[in-house]
Amino acid sequence: PSLDHAALHQLQSDLLTQGASLTAPGGSLLYATCSVDPAENETRVAQFLDNPDNHFRIITQQSTLPSLANDPASTHDGGHFTLLARA
């Protein structure tokens, strides 16, 4: 079956918004995916921050590319995280 990117992006936005609603003032929110697609990561967070009702700022963010190292302990998928702080 084909992947519905619009539905996935909406789900990610909904999850980020729901997580934000549960974050107390002064608290932290971690948004993480197992994707290296900027549309699911940096772009999604930027769209969230563009809403003036969302009083968050980025503390740090990082993406990692997949590793296919010969050592099984070092092999991993790619992914992304953004740590946000609520004002």
Backbone bond lengths (Angstrom), bond angles and torsions (degrees), N, CA, C in turn:
res aa  C-N    CA-C-N  psi(-1)  N-CA   C-N-CA  omega(-1)  CA-C   N-CA-C  phi
1 P - - - 1.458 - - 1.523 110.91 -
2 S 1.318 116.18 148.98 1.455 120.35 -179.32 1.527 110.80 -80.54
3 L 1.297 115.44 153.43 1.459 122.11 -179.13 1.518 109.21 -87.69
4 D 1.306 117.60 129.11 1.455 123.21 178.03 1.530 108.32 -90.24
5 H 1.336 115.83 93.47 1.460 120.47 -175.58 1.521 112.43 -62.38
6 A 1.315 117.78 -38.12 1.467 120.57 179.89 1.528 110.37 -62.14
7 A 1.317 116.71 -43.69 1.469 120.33 179.42 1.526 110.47 -66.51
8 L 1.332 117.79 -39.32 1.461 121.54 178.14 1.526 110.56 -63.42
9 H 1.329 116.68 -45.47 1.463 120.25 -179.75 1.526 110.79 -63.61
10 Q 1.324 117.47 -37.97 1.464 120.46 177.69 1.525 110.40 -65.74
11 L 1.327 116.68 -42.25 1.463 120.73 178.19 1.527 110.53 -61.08
12 Q 1.328 117.17 -44.25 1.462 120.37 179.15 1.528 110.95 -62.75
13 S 1.323 116.86 -41.72 1.467 120.33 177.38 1.521 111.02 -63.14
14 D 1.324 116.02 -42.73 1.467 120.50 178.62 1.523 111.22 -62.36
15 L 1.323 117.52 -42.45 1.464 121.10 178.95 1.527 111.36 -64.12
16 L 1.323 116.56 -41.52 1.456 120.72 179.02 1.532 110.48 -65.14
17 T 1.319 116.85 -43.52 1.466 121.24 178.39 1.527 111.26 -64.39
18 Q 1.323 117.06 -42.02 1.466 120.71 178.68 1.522 110.87 -64.73
19 G 1.310 116.95 -43.84 1.463 120.14 177.04 1.523 111.41 -60.83
20 A 1.325 116.72 -39.84 1.463 121.03 179.02 1.521 110.75 -63.39
21 S 1.330 116.70 -38.50 1.466 119.83 -178.70 1.531 111.71 -66.77
22 L 1.318 117.12 -20.69 1.460 121.85 -179.96 1.532 113.33 -95.91
23 T 1.332 116.20 -0.60 1.463 121.41 -176.72 1.522 109.91 -94.23
24 A 1.319 116.64 121.02 1.462 121.93 -179.43 1.524 110.39 -71.11
25 P 1.338 117.49 154.16 1.463 120.05 173.51 1.533 110.23 -53.50
26 G 1.318 115.50 134.36 1.462 121.29 -176.51 1.519 113.50 84.42
27 G 1.345 116.10 -5.10 1.456 120.80 -178.29 1.521 112.78 -86.42
28 S 1.315 114.89 174.51 1.466 122.45 -179.48 1.517 110.17 -115.74
29 L 1.319 114.86 149.72 1.461 122.75 177.55 1.518 107.49 -131.23
30 L 1.322 116.50 127.32 1.460 121.44 177.75 1.522 108.55 -106.50
31 Y 1.331 116.24 120.07 1.455 122.33 174.73 1.523 106.50 -105.79
32 A 1.330 116.59 122.47 1.464 119.82 -176.74 1.521 110.17 -138.65
33 T 1.330 115.41 144.76 1.465 121.51 176.17 1.523 109.05 -134.90
34 C 1.295 115.24 164.84 1.466 120.90 173.35 1.526 108.32 -103.43
35 S 1.314 115.82 40.32 1.459 123.10 -177.99 1.528 109.38 -129.07
36 V 1.322 116.67 151.43 1.463 121.36 173.35 1.523 110.60 -108.70
37 D 1.323 117.52 9.32 1.464 123.28 -179.45 1.530 109.45 -77.96
38 P 1.337 118.57 116.84 1.462 120.32 179.65 1.536 113.42 -56.13
39 A 1.321 118.04 -28.71 1.471 120.68 178.56 1.522 111.44 -63.54
40 E 1.316 116.70 -27.41 1.464 120.94 179.33 1.527 112.14 -94.39
41 N 1.309 116.64 -7.64 1.460 120.71 -172.65 1.523 111.69 -122.32
42 E 1.328 117.40 -93.27 1.458 121.01 -176.01 1.532 112.17 -58.87
43 T 1.323 116.74 -41.73 1.467 120.20 -179.65 1.522 110.89 -66.25
44 R 1.325 116.91 -41.41 1.467 121.13 179.80 1.521 110.25 -62.44
45 V 1.340 117.01 -44.43 1.465 121.15 179.59 1.531 109.98 -66.65
46 A 1.324 117.74 -41.86 1.465 120.87 179.36 1.527 110.75 -60.96
47 Q 1.331 117.19 -41.63 1.461 120.14 177.61 1.521 110.82 -63.98
48 F 1.316 117.28 -39.29 1.459 121.85 176.92 1.530 110.05 -61.39
49 L 1.332 116.91 -45.84 1.456 121.25 -177.59 1.525 112.60 -71.12
50 D 1.335 118.10 -21.62 1.464 121.97 177.88 1.521 112.55 -67.80
51 N 1.331 117.28 -20.13 1.460 121.46 178.49 1.539 107.99 -76.74
52 P 1.341 117.97 117.51 1.468 119.53 -177.00 1.530 114.18 -64.37
53 D 1.331 117.42 -14.81 1.464 120.39 177.04 1.523 112.73 -78.74
54 N 1.321 117.31 -13.50 1.466 122.06 -179.98 1.524 108.71 -94.40
55 H 1.299 117.06 106.19 1.460 122.37 -175.45 1.527 109.93 -96.71
56 F 1.312 115.10 66.13 1.460 122.21 -179.95 1.517 109.21 -123.88
57 R 1.319 115.19 158.71 1.466 121.66 171.55 1.517 107.91 -136.65
58 I 1.301 115.74 154.73 1.464 121.38 179.35 1.519 109.53 -79.92
59 I 1.327 115.09 127.85 1.468 121.38 172.52 1.525 108.64 -87.46
60 T 1.327 116.22 -51.49 1.459 121.62 177.82 1.518 108.58 -159.81
61 Q 1.313 115.38 157.17 1.466 120.49 172.53 1.517 108.79 -148.89
62 Q 1.326 114.09 151.04 1.460 118.90 -176.89 1.520 109.50 -154.39
63 S 1.313 114.88 141.68 1.463 121.66 172.10 1.521 108.03 -116.59
64 T 1.324 115.55 146.13 1.456 120.52 175.73 1.524 108.46 -125.73
65 L 1.297 116.03 137.69 1.458 121.03 177.62 1.521 109.33 -84.94
66 P 1.316 117.15 155.24 1.471 119.33 177.17 1.524 110.89 -59.61
67 S 1.320 115.69 148.24 1.454 121.94 176.90 1.522 108.32 -121.62
68 L 1.303 115.21 128.30 1.463 120.51 177.18 1.528 109.07 -114.01
69 A 1.312 115.52 43.80 1.458 121.38 -178.81 1.522 110.21 -59.99
70 N 1.311 116.09 154.49 1.460 120.99 178.11 1.522 112.07 -68.21
71 D 1.322 117.29 -20.29 1.456 122.37 179.53 1.537 108.72 -87.71
72 P 1.331 118.86 113.97 1.472 121.12 -177.93 1.527 113.29 -55.84
73 A 1.312 117.98 -28.73 1.459 120.87 179.27 1.527 111.82 -71.53
74 S 1.332 117.40 -18.13 1.464 121.83 -178.77 1.524 113.07 -103.34
75 T 1.319 117.68 -4.17 1.460 121.52 -179.42 1.523 109.21 -80.20
76 H 1.334 116.59 132.07 1.467 119.74 179.19 1.525 110.30 -155.09
77 D 1.323 114.79 160.55 1.456 121.65 174.21 1.522 109.20 -77.25
78 G 1.308 115.29 167.13 1.455 120.12 172.33 1.513 109.75 -81.30
79 G 1.304 116.78 166.01 1.447 120.27 178.65 1.512 111.68 -175.94
80 H 1.310 114.74 -177.14 1.459 121.19 -178.12 1.520 109.15 -150.00
81 F 1.339 115.16 149.01 1.455 119.29 168.40 1.511 109.54 -142.93
82 T 1.319 115.15 148.54 1.454 123.14 171.18 1.516 107.37 -129.70
83 L 1.314 116.46 125.94 1.459 121.37 175.51 1.528 106.99 -99.86
84 L 1.335 115.22 122.66 1.453 122.59 -178.21 1.524 110.01 -113.40
85 A 1.317 116.99 150.80 1.465 122.27 174.94 1.525 108.02 -119.88
86 R 1.317 114.93 136.98 1.470 120.05 177.59 1.526 109.42 -89.89
87 A 1.318 115.75 134.67 1.471 121.03 178.96 1.518 110.45 -67.82
